[in-house]
Amino acid sequence: MAPLKSLESEYPIIDSDFRQFCASHAIFSVEDFLVHDIYVLMALAEEHDTSDRLKQAITQVLSIIDAQHQPWLDGLQLLGYSQKSKSILSTGCERIDAFLRGGFQEGILTELVGPSSSGKTQVCLLAASNVTKSGLGRVLFLDTGNSFSPTRVAQFVSSSSELADTESSKILPQVLDNIECRSVFDIFTLLDVLHQLLQNLRYQVGQNLRMLIIDSVSSLITPVLGGAGTHGHALMASAGFMLKKLAYEYNLSVLMTNHMVAGDGGMIKPALGESWKSIPHIRLLLSRGVLNNICSMSILRHPSMAIGERVEFAIL
């Protein structure tokens, strides 16, 4: 994203005084701005004689981010994108693979939504273990709530039908070594991690990365939403932009989870509202039976499948 200085001609409020204030906190570009806690920045602005003008400039930068968050493509770019060779990564569950016509697509953002204990994290762990077990590449798992379980990954590897017990015990260290788990507990850390990942991939560091998992994205974004300001939605939009950029430019399969909230009339719906709804290319609803261990997956959004299509599966 642009250096702050380049914005002054169009937005005079982003002047040398504001840039000097930002520079004192190591902020020189829009990306630097995004990875800082906006609440802290506002509080620091309050300490200055020109606090009102500084806060107006902060709000202006957030508005710029909000207006430019979507990676717009023209028709020719879209054609090239659709023709680009893309792999499909098996989920590790035959019934899900058959339902999704192979598994999770590279270059695509897939979101798993559902209530607690519906199987979202289990699908993520199964997919991560299957990608690395098959030798396809590495997985980056961003854990927002201590959900990552090496023990569960080991169970998935040991229960693999194509591996004997001795083989699974030999391959397990390789599987775990190729899943990088990072704890991320707020939106600012997420943006920092995504920015660093973009830099690494741009300079060909970690080129064997095939899948990025965020469990869960809603727990990071929900705390900054609400209120009269736009900064929360701007941060959400920026996270969505960076995730799409990673998927599109580096052909990653991005898998995210999202929880459910109460909607109109008591009906539950995915969290993060209408603004986030357009971010994932594919949105899958998960649920689990009350009396058994059978889960179901149904289509909420998909470029080539009908809404409401459904499959049942079990993850042991």
Disulfide bonds with the S-S distance in Angstrom:
none
